Structure formats: C-alpha cells, structure tokens
Amino acid sequence: MIFVFKTSVKTKMEVKKIKPHINKVLPRAKWNFDLEDRDKILRIDSVENIRLIIIELLNIHHYNCEELA
C-alpha cells in the first residue's frame, strides 16, 4: 500500500537527519521524499498501516506531517 504525506521537511540535510528514525520504525518499507514538490511529499510503500506511526515520528522531530487523500 502506498501512503502519501505532506511534510515540512525542506532539505536533503533534513532528510538525512530523519532517515535513521524512519528506517528504525519502518525497516521493511520503501520510502522517499519529493522535496521539489511544493508539499514536500513523503511517499511510503508499506504492507503495514503506518499512518499514525509516521505522523507521530515526524512531529516528535519537529516536522509537520499530514496524510494526503
């Protein structure tokens, strides 16, 4: 299942900073940020329902994150 989130992650350095945390909570998921999109999209391909996990994780690290419908 593909999950799509709007985030406040703006730079490659911020992605690098959050990467180990995402990999820790979602070790089998494939994910990427589209920093060129105005919504700074985070796409996650996961068999698990990760909606709340990823929103909470980014919020803990001071990033906004909301799922797009």
Secondary structure, DSSP 8 states (H G I E B T S, - for coil): -EEEEEE---SHHHHHHHHHHHHHH-TT-EEEEETTSTT-EEEEE-SS--HHHHHHHHHHTT--EEE--
